[in-house]
Amino acid sequence: MNIFRLAGDVSHIVAIIILLVKIWRSKSCAGISGKSQVLFALVFTTRYLDLFTSVISIYNTVMKVVFLALAYATVYLIYMRFRSTFNSESDSFRVEFLLVPVAGLSFLENYAFAPLEKSQLHIFGAQILWTFSIYLESVAILPQLFMITKTGEAESITTHYLFFLGLYRALYLANWVWRYHTEGFFDQIAVVSGVVQTIFYCDFFYLYVTRVLRGSGKMSLPMPI
């Protein structure tokens, strides 16, 4: 494992913990898109179906458990524990516009190209779900960005969450570059999806640096998604 992947994983965990602490301390999920969090939970679920059947390393297994636990804890806090504070009217992004194209693309563009036999169906299914999770992760943040656009502003703690989430993806892109340079390994699906996801954060990164880090309590994101 290289430093970029480790730093990316740490940034990812920090982002989710920031979000959980924000919700728990304020006892409110105002300004948080429940739809984005459900999509992220779906990402981890479909990606880590091999949790109990395939062990690559202790680190890898622990990370799978941590991300699944944190994702579902977030969904629980939003839709169960602090449901009365959730603003469903602002969280109005049509997620079917993401799920349907992502599902279709997963069947059309994946790594399960070999002719199938009955004994291979489970492998094919796992590849489809893994690919689905990669594509879905690249767009799962859109409901949150759309919500910020719709309400016109975001609290600083929410922007910190988004910053670390974007940083995680940027570091993972560096991880792919490093692996290609040192190992000759290139995962086209993961890299292209990562680039797409990072692009969605570009405007946010600029506003984060120019406004939030300079002391403004809230950040406006007026441009349409």
N, C-alpha and C positions, 0 to 999 in steps of 0.2 A: 504494500500500500504506500502511496506517495503522499506528500504533505498537502497537496491540493485537495485530494479526496478527504483526508482527515479534517482539514479546515472547513471544507464544504459541509461535511456531516455535522461538525460542531456548530456552524452557522445555522444549519437547518434546525437542530435541536434548540438552539438559543431562540430562534424565531418563534417556535411553537411554545416554548416556556414563557416567553414575553407575553404572548397572547393569553395563555392560561392564567398567568399571574394577574394580568390586567383584568380579566373577567372575574377572577376570584376576589381580588381586593376591592374592586368597585361594585361587586355583586350585580354586574350589569354586562350585557353583551351588546349594548348600543354601539352602532358603528361597525359591527362585525357581520360579515356575510356568512350566514349559516350555510348557504348553498355552496360556497367555496369550500367550507370545512367538510361538508358531506362529500364533495367531489374528491378532496384530498384523502378522506377515509377510504373511499372507493379505490383510489389509486393504490394505496398501500395494501388493501385487501386483495386486489387482483394481481398485484406484483409479488406478494409474499405467500401465495398459496402453497409453496414448497417449504414452508417454515419447518414442518415436522418430518419432511421426507428427504430434504437435501441440506447437508451441512457443509458449507464451504470453509468457514472458519468460525471461531467463537465470536470474534468481533462482528462478523456479518450477521450471525444469528441474534446476537444481543441488539444490534441496531434495528433489525426487523421487529423484534418484540417492542422496543422502545417507541419506534415510530407508529406502530399499530396502537399501542396503549395511549400515547399522547393524542393521536388523531381521534380516537373514539372518546377519550376524556373530554376533548374540546366539543365534540358533537353533543355529548351528554350535558355539558354545562349550558350550551346554547339552547337546546331543544327540550331539556328536562328541568335542570336545577334553576336556571334563571330565565325560563321561557317567557315570563311576563314582561321582561325588559327587551325582548327581541322585536325589532321593527320589521315585520314581514313586508310592509308596503314599500319600504326602501330597498329591500332585498328582492327585487322583482326581475332579475335577469332570467331569461328563458333558457334553462340548462339543457333542454332537449335540442337546442340549436348547437350544442357542443357534443352531447352524448351520441346523437345519431350519426353525424359525420365521422366522429372518432371511431365508433364501432365499425362503420363501413370501411374506413381506411385501414383498420386493424386486420380485416379479412383480405384486403387487396394488397397491402404492403407489409409483409412480415418476413421472418426468417424460416418459416415452416414450408419450404419449397419442395421437399422430398415427396414422392408418391406415397399415399397413405395405405396402411394395412390396419386391420382392426386393433392390433396391439399398439399401433402408433397414435391412435386417436387421442389418448390422454396427453401425449407429448404435443400434438398439434394444438389441442385446446389450451395447454399451458403457454405455448408460444403466442397464441392469439391474445390471451389475457395479459401476458407480459407486455406485448406490443400496445395493447389497449391502454395499459397503465402509463406507458411512456408518453403516448400521444395525449392522453387526458391530462397528465400533469402539466403539459406545456400550456394548456388553456384554463386550468382549474382556477387560476387567480382572477380571471375575467369578471366573475360576479362581484368580487370584492372591489375591483377597480371601477366597475360600473356603478356600484353603490356609492363610492366616494364621489364619482362624477355627478350622480343624481342628487346627493345631499349637499354637494358643493364644498365639503371640507372633511378633514380627517383629524382625529386627535393625534398628538405627537406619539403616544405610546403605540397606536395602530401603525403609524408610519415607520416606527422602529421595527415592528414586526415585519412589515413589507420589505424594509431595507435588508434585513438579515436573510429573508427568504430569497430576495433577488441576488444577494451576495453568495448564497449557497449555490445557486444555479451558475453564476459566473465562475465560481471556483471549480465547479464540476466541468465546465468547458475547458478550463485550464488543465484539469485532470486528464481530459481526453487528448488534448494536445500533447501533454507530457507522455502519456501512454503510447501515442503514435510515434513520438520521437524516440522513446527508449525501448518499446516492445514491438513496434510496427503494427499495433492493434488499432483498428478503427471500427467503431460501431455507428454506422450511418444513421440508423433510426434514432439513437440516443442523442447524437451530435446535432442533427437537424432539428429535432424537437427542442433540445436545449437552447439552440440559437433563437428559435421562435419565441420560447418562453422569456429569454433575456431581452429580446426586442420589446416585449410588452412592458418591461420595467424601465426602459431607457428614459422616458419622460419623467417617470417617478423619481429615478435616481437624481436627475438634474434638479427637480423641485425640492427633493429631500436635502441636498447639499446647500442650495441657495436660500432655502427658507427655514426648514426645521433646525438644521445645525447652527443657524444664525440667531436662534432664540424665539422664533414664532411658535406659539403654543399649538396652533393648528395649521394644517396645510390644505390649500384649495387645489382641486384638480378639475378645472373647468372644461378641459378639452374632451370631446366625445371619445368613447372607446370604440 
